[in-house]
Amino acid sequence: MLGYSGYTEHSDYYIAPHDTWESAFEFLKQLACESGDDEFCIGELHKGAMLKLKQVEWYKWNEDKGEWVEYDHR
């Protein structure tokens, strides 16, 4: 595993790998807010023939709660 990464709703690329899930999560929250997105995903970044996120979790801004909440993206 290279670290933790993810992308915001309208992003075309993964963020650079972070050593901890918490660090990547905080960065993705900030990036989503600054880009006007209301959802992002985070997961473990693995390198094979291509970079791949595993154990992916999706988060969406919940206006009523005023926080990011995990949801099923399927």
Rosetta constraint file for C-alpha pairs under 8 A:
AtomPair CA 1 CA 44 HARMONIC 6.64 0.50
AtomPair CA 1 CA 45 HARMONIC 5.84 0.50
AtomPair CA 1 CA 46 HARMONIC 4.71 0.50
AtomPair CA 1 CA 47 HARMONIC 7.08 0.50
AtomPair CA 2 CA 17 HARMONIC 6.48 0.50
AtomPair CA 2 CA 44 HARMONIC 7.52 0.50
AtomPair CA 2 CA 45 HARMONIC 5.49 0.50
AtomPair CA 2 CA 46 HARMONIC 5.67 0.50
AtomPair CA 2 CA 47 HARMONIC 7.06 0.50
AtomPair CA 3 CA 17 HARMONIC 4.94 0.50
AtomPair CA 3 CA 18 HARMONIC 5.30 0.50
AtomPair CA 3 CA 19 HARMONIC 5.22 0.50
AtomPair CA 3 CA 20 HARMONIC 6.96 0.50
AtomPair CA 3 CA 44 HARMONIC 5.92 0.50
AtomPair CA 3 CA 45 HARMONIC 5.54 0.50
AtomPair CA 3 CA 46 HARMONIC 7.68 0.50
AtomPair CA 4 CA 17 HARMONIC 5.19 0.50
AtomPair CA 4 CA 18 HARMONIC 5.11 0.50
AtomPair CA 4 CA 19 HARMONIC 6.45 0.50
AtomPair CA 4 CA 20 HARMONIC 6.35 0.50
AtomPair CA 4 CA 21 HARMONIC 5.62 0.50
AtomPair CA 4 CA 24 HARMONIC 6.08 0.50
AtomPair CA 4 CA 42 HARMONIC 6.99 0.50
AtomPair CA 4 CA 43 HARMONIC 5.60 0.50
AtomPair CA 4 CA 44 HARMONIC 4.64 0.50
AtomPair CA 4 CA 45 HARMONIC 5.53 0.50
AtomPair CA 5 CA 14 HARMONIC 6.22 0.50
AtomPair CA 5 CA 15 HARMONIC 5.58 0.50
AtomPair CA 5 CA 16 HARMONIC 6.40 0.50
AtomPair CA 5 CA 17 HARMONIC 5.00 0.50
AtomPair CA 5 CA 18 HARMONIC 6.45 0.50
AtomPair CA 5 CA 24 HARMONIC 6.07 0.50
AtomPair CA 5 CA 42 HARMONIC 5.64 0.50
AtomPair CA 5 CA 43 HARMONIC 5.72 0.50
AtomPair CA 5 CA 44 HARMONIC 6.30 0.50
AtomPair CA 5 CA 45 HARMONIC 5.83 0.50
AtomPair CA 5 CA 53 HARMONIC 7.49 0.50
AtomPair CA 6 CA 14 HARMONIC 5.13 0.50
AtomPair CA 6 CA 15 HARMONIC 5.83 0.50
AtomPair CA 6 CA 24 HARMONIC 7.67 0.50
AtomPair CA 6 CA 28 HARMONIC 7.32 0.50
AtomPair CA 6 CA 40 HARMONIC 7.19 0.50
AtomPair CA 6 CA 41 HARMONIC 5.23 0.50
AtomPair CA 6 CA 42 HARMONIC 4.22 0.50
AtomPair CA 6 CA 43 HARMONIC 6.07 0.50
AtomPair CA 6 CA 53 HARMONIC 7.47 0.50
AtomPair CA 7 CA 11 HARMONIC 5.98 0.50
AtomPair CA 7 CA 12 HARMONIC 7.75 0.50
AtomPair CA 7 CA 13 HARMONIC 6.40 0.50
AtomPair CA 7 CA 14 HARMONIC 4.95 0.50
AtomPair CA 7 CA 15 HARMONIC 6.18 0.50
AtomPair CA 7 CA 28 HARMONIC 7.03 0.50
AtomPair CA 7 CA 40 HARMONIC 5.70 0.50
AtomPair CA 7 CA 41 HARMONIC 5.70 0.50
AtomPair CA 7 CA 42 HARMONIC 6.92 0.50
AtomPair CA 8 CA 28 HARMONIC 6.90 0.50
AtomPair CA 8 CA 31 HARMONIC 7.34 0.50
AtomPair CA 8 CA 32 HARMONIC 5.74 0.50
AtomPair CA 8 CA 37 HARMONIC 6.62 0.50
AtomPair CA 8 CA 39 HARMONIC 6.11 0.50
AtomPair CA 8 CA 40 HARMONIC 4.09 0.50
AtomPair CA 8 CA 41 HARMONIC 6.50 0.50
AtomPair CA 9 CA 32 HARMONIC 7.74 0.50
AtomPair CA 9 CA 37 HARMONIC 5.92 0.50
AtomPair CA 9 CA 38 HARMONIC 7.18 0.50
AtomPair CA 9 CA 39 HARMONIC 5.43 0.50
AtomPair CA 9 CA 40 HARMONIC 5.32 0.50
AtomPair CA 9 CA 41 HARMONIC 7.89 0.50
AtomPair CA 10 CA 37 HARMONIC 6.94 0.50
AtomPair CA 17 CA 24 HARMONIC 7.52 0.50
AtomPair CA 17 CA 45 HARMONIC 7.10 0.50
AtomPair CA 18 CA 23 HARMONIC 6.30 0.50
AtomPair CA 18 CA 24 HARMONIC 5.49 0.50
AtomPair CA 19 CA 23 HARMONIC 7.27 0.50
AtomPair CA 19 CA 24 HARMONIC 7.91 0.50
AtomPair CA 20 CA 24 HARMONIC 6.52 0.50
AtomPair CA 21 CA 25 HARMONIC 6.00 0.50
AtomPair CA 21 CA 43 HARMONIC 7.90 0.50
AtomPair CA 22 CA 26 HARMONIC 6.16 0.50
AtomPair CA 23 CA 27 HARMONIC 6.24 0.50
AtomPair CA 24 CA 28 HARMONIC 6.06 0.50
AtomPair CA 24 CA 42 HARMONIC 7.49 0.50
AtomPair CA 25 CA 29 HARMONIC 6.17 0.50
AtomPair CA 25 CA 42 HARMONIC 6.94 0.50
AtomPair CA 26 CA 30 HARMONIC 6.35 0.50
AtomPair CA 27 CA 31 HARMONIC 6.08 0.50
AtomPair CA 28 CA 32 HARMONIC 5.93 0.50
AtomPair CA 28 CA 40 HARMONIC 6.94 0.50
AtomPair CA 28 CA 42 HARMONIC 7.99 0.50
AtomPair CA 29 CA 33 HARMONIC 6.26 0.50
AtomPair CA 29 CA 40 HARMONIC 7.78 0.50
AtomPair CA 30 CA 34 HARMONIC 6.14 0.50
AtomPair CA 31 CA 35 HARMONIC 6.05 0.50
AtomPair CA 32 CA 36 HARMONIC 5.97 0.50
AtomPair CA 32 CA 37 HARMONIC 4.78 0.50
AtomPair CA 32 CA 38 HARMONIC 6.32 0.50
AtomPair CA 32 CA 39 HARMONIC 6.85 0.50
AtomPair CA 32 CA 40 HARMONIC 6.94 0.50
AtomPair CA 33 CA 37 HARMONIC 6.11 0.50
AtomPair CA 33 CA 38 HARMONIC 7.16 0.50
AtomPair CA 38 CA 60 HARMONIC 5.61 0.50
AtomPair CA 38 CA 61 HARMONIC 5.24 0.50
AtomPair CA 39 CA 58 HARMONIC 7.15 0.50
AtomPair CA 39 CA 59 HARMONIC 5.43 0.50
AtomPair CA 39 CA 60 HARMONIC 4.18 0.50
AtomPair CA 39 CA 61 HARMONIC 6.26 0.50
AtomPair CA 40 CA 58 HARMONIC 5.80 0.50
AtomPair CA 40 CA 59 HARMONIC 5.48 0.50
AtomPair CA 40 CA 60 HARMONIC 6.69 0.50
AtomPair CA 41 CA 56 HARMONIC 6.48 0.50
AtomPair CA 41 CA 57 HARMONIC 5.49 0.50
AtomPair CA 41 CA 58 HARMONIC 4.29 0.50
AtomPair CA 41 CA 59 HARMONIC 6.12 0.50
AtomPair CA 42 CA 53 HARMONIC 7.90 0.50
AtomPair CA 42 CA 56 HARMONIC 5.56 0.50
AtomPair CA 42 CA 57 HARMONIC 5.46 0.50
AtomPair CA 42 CA 58 HARMONIC 6.59 0.50
AtomPair CA 43 CA 53 HARMONIC 5.49 0.50
AtomPair CA 43 CA 54 HARMONIC 5.58 0.50
AtomPair CA 43 CA 55 HARMONIC 5.37 0.50
AtomPair CA 43 CA 56 HARMONIC 4.33 0.50
AtomPair CA 43 CA 57 HARMONIC 6.31 0.50
AtomPair CA 44 CA 53 HARMONIC 5.36 0.50
AtomPair CA 44 CA 54 HARMONIC 5.12 0.50
AtomPair CA 44 CA 55 HARMONIC 6.24 0.50
AtomPair CA 44 CA 56 HARMONIC 7.17 0.50
AtomPair CA 45 CA 51 HARMONIC 6.76 0.50
AtomPair CA 45 CA 52 HARMONIC 5.73 0.50
AtomPair CA 45 CA 53 HARMONIC 4.69 0.50
AtomPair CA 45 CA 54 HARMONIC 6.51 0.50
AtomPair CA 46 CA 51 HARMONIC 5.76 0.50
AtomPair CA 46 CA 52 HARMONIC 5.29 0.50
AtomPair CA 46 CA 53 HARMONIC 6.28 0.50
AtomPair CA 46 CA 54 HARMONIC 7.28 0.50
AtomPair CA 47 CA 51 HARMONIC 4.68 0.50
AtomPair CA 47 CA 52 HARMONIC 6.41 0.50
AtomPair CA 48 CA 52 HARMONIC 7.56 0.50
AtomPair CA 57 CA 70 HARMONIC 6.85 0.50
AtomPair CA 57 CA 71 HARMONIC 7.64 0.50
AtomPair CA 57 CA 72 HARMONIC 7.91 0.50
AtomPair CA 58 CA 70 HARMONIC 5.59 0.50
AtomPair CA 58 CA 71 HARMONIC 5.74 0.50
AtomPair CA 58 CA 72 HARMONIC 6.74 0.50
AtomPair CA 58 CA 73 HARMONIC 6.26 0.50
AtomPair CA 59 CA 68 HARMONIC 5.91 0.50
AtomPair CA 59 CA 69 HARMONIC 5.23 0.50
AtomPair CA 59 CA 70 HARMONIC 4.30 0.50
AtomPair CA 59 CA 71 HARMONIC 5.90 0.50
AtomPair CA 60 CA 68 HARMONIC 5.42 0.50
AtomPair CA 60 CA 69 HARMONIC 5.49 0.50
AtomPair CA 60 CA 70 HARMONIC 6.43 0.50
AtomPair CA 60 CA 71 HARMONIC 6.97 0.50
AtomPair CA 61 CA 66 HARMONIC 7.24 0.50
AtomPair CA 61 CA 67 HARMONIC 5.85 0.50
AtomPair CA 61 CA 68 HARMONIC 4.48 0.50
AtomPair CA 61 CA 69 HARMONIC 6.34 0.50
AtomPair CA 62 CA 66 HARMONIC 5.68 0.50
AtomPair CA 62 CA 67 HARMONIC 5.59 0.50
AtomPair CA 62 CA 68 HARMONIC 5.94 0.50
AtomPair CA 62 CA 69 HARMONIC 6.47 0.50
AtomPair CA 63 CA 67 HARMONIC 7.12 0.50
